[in-house]
Amino acid sequence: MLERFRKPWPDRRAELTLGAVSLLIGVGVLAMIVFVAVRAWPIFQHNGLGWLGPGGSLEVQIGNMTAAGANAPAAVFHLRAWPFIYGTLLTSTIAVVLGLIIAVLASVFIVELAPERLRRVVIPVVRLLASVPSVIYGLIGILVIVPFVGNHIITSGQKESVENVVQLTGAGVGVASLILTLMITPIMIALICEALTSVPPSWKEGAVALGLNPLRAVRAVTLRAIRPAIVAAAVLASARAVGEAIMIQMVSGGKSFAPKPIDGLVFLFEPLRTLASAIVDYHEGIGAPPLRAAVYSFALLLLFSAFILSIAGYLVKLPLRKYQTRG
Amino acid sequence: MSTLTPSAPPAGVPAAAPPGRGRRSSPGSWRWSDRAVLAAAWAAGIGLCVIAAAIVLYMGFRGIQYLRPGLIFSRPQVSASQAGSGGFLDPLIGTALLTVIGIAFAVPLAVASAVWIAEYGRPTWLARVVESSIEIVAGTPDIVIALFGLSIFQLGVFAPLSFTSEGGGVYGQSFVIAGIMMSLLALPPVFAATRDGMQSLPGHLREAAFALGKTRITTIRRVLLPSVRSNIATGVTLGMSRIIGDTAIVLLLAGGTPRVETQGSLPVVNVLRGTGSALTTYVYGNSPAGEGQAPEKAYAAAFVLLIFVLLLNLIVGRIGRTSADSGAVAVAAAGV
């Protein structure tokens, strides 16, 4: 058996075998979409696209689902997932916008400004930040940052102002978005740095020779040249932000509540759930068919957005090929 | 590519620059908006370092405070109080087991497809399908991968892989199932590192082998794969750190029992089919977010977890340094 394996393979068979193995990955992805979609189907059958919209209390709807048991009546499948979708969009948008600003500045610092010695420190640091497990971010969030925010930053006046609607403990939009920013910034930095280093230095030198100061030259020439890479970084990072489950579940307060910007600053402290954190919260109840369909429908939406974002990432990276750079 | 022209801010200047800067612009003479951007860039770079240092130091402080050898070598107990709930030997074993299974499934798959893409890649549309599939896998949230695993392995066909109930119900949960799904996390970094390594190999390596009358596949096995070994190692290390750090898949697919529970009587298979937890779910379960209110245990386990991640990071850096160009790959693949 092994002897046969050690002998040189005919080329044709090798190509077919390797191709078949590669194809397996494609089949796996297809299976993933099909399985998740099939499980989510009952929810879409009952709610149509109204599922995406607002309406009613999610706590009540999901409570009904948990209570319904095996032979659930059709009415139980009623679900309006907008608060979760809104929560996902809210945290990801804040994190991506904040993270993008930090990432562009930090990348310029790493590639153009930092002295060699400092750079040798910053690059591994960025890599470390990218690889810290989300549960550790969540742990620090829930044990250190949330109590700090709850006890020192939120005033008792603010707590009283929304007392009748929701309890403020510190866990909520602000803390979740902040930690999410920290988690996705390193990804953006890695991609932007790579693009920055691939811009021919002569372009910027030309601008400096024309009298721009070096920082201006970076802004006017280098950053402009890598605009597609910056967009691609934002797209990839938002894919990560949308799917973050564990950390958000730990620091977001776990209430099916849609934070209201109308509340002013208090808004930042209001709890929420995202699609991914809702899956973590409800996964234990998926023995009940309606809740199972609901959980899988959240997963399907996440999968769909991952799909869209990866296509978007591919499209925005296309112009980069012009400069012969890898994005 | 690196340091700026000699007029860059202090210390950004290579040693060759003359001490006197003459009339060239220095930050002092810039417009205030430029100076603000310069300050912000420095602040962003230094700030990230400070945050990373704060995380590591804080976790280190808590780890030294709470981690006792007894915790590592004793098994978890079901107990209401923090003092009686034992250590995390079983989650440690669980993490090791999941890492081994995940890597064992991911590496052949990823290396085979990377070789196929880089060396054959025909028909082109199929190659593109495979590459975008891997990109989709890379972008899919771990929680969705976990749910997918649950739905597929609850099928009766896969009962031999899964923890089953007395009545024959298939839970779709076990170490081997969690490990297989974990391999999807490790797949993209291993694939990207291997493919980039293959594509950056100079063409004369292949030509020399062909000139000696070697077939394509022999060239790949004897010449090309050995020369991208360090790239594969980088990819595997990155994949390992993703597997070790993942919580969602373990939470949904490993069963969530504090101890390693076995299923059946075959010696190795019973553990693979059994349930348990990993360090990540142990941390999660003992934090206020889980049921157990044992923050001290959570800190101790998180400290061990962080040490693993730091070690893997060091290894990636080391491999990157020994082979010049895979360092860039390491940084790029970290983003995948």
Interface residues (C-beta under 8 A of the other chain):
Chain A: P8 W9 P10 D11 A14 E15 T17 L18 G19 V21 S22 L23 L24 I25 G26 G28 V29 A31 M32 F35 V36 V38 R39 I102 L105 A106 V108 F109 I110 V111 E112 L113 A114 P115 E116 L118 R119 V121 V122 I123 P124 V125 V126 R127 L128 L129 A130 S131 V132 P133 S134 V135 I136 G138 L139 I140 I142 L143 V144 L182 T185 P186 I187 M188 I189 A190 L191 C193 E194 T197 P201 E205 V208 N213 P214 L215 R216 R219 L236 A239 V242 G243 E244 A245 I246 Q249 M250 A276 I279 V280 H283 I286 V295 Y296 A299 L302 L303 A306 F307 L309 S310 G313 Y314 R326
Chain B: M1 S2 T3 L4 T5 S7 A8 P9 A11 G12 S25 W30 D34 V37 L38 A40 A41 W42 A43 A44 G45 G47 L48 C49 I51 A52 A53 I55 V56 Y58 M59 P108 L109 A112 S113 V115 W116 I117 Y120 L126 A127 V129 V130 S132 S133 I134 E135 I136 V137 A138 G139 T140 P141 D142 I143 V144 I145 L147 F148 L150 S151 I152 L184 L187 T215 R216 I217 T218 I220 L238 S241 R242 I244 G245 D246 T247 A248 L251 L252 T280 V283 Y284 S287 P288 A289 P295 A298 Y299 A302 L305 L306 V309 L310 L312 N313 V316 G317 A328 A330 V331 A332 A334 G335
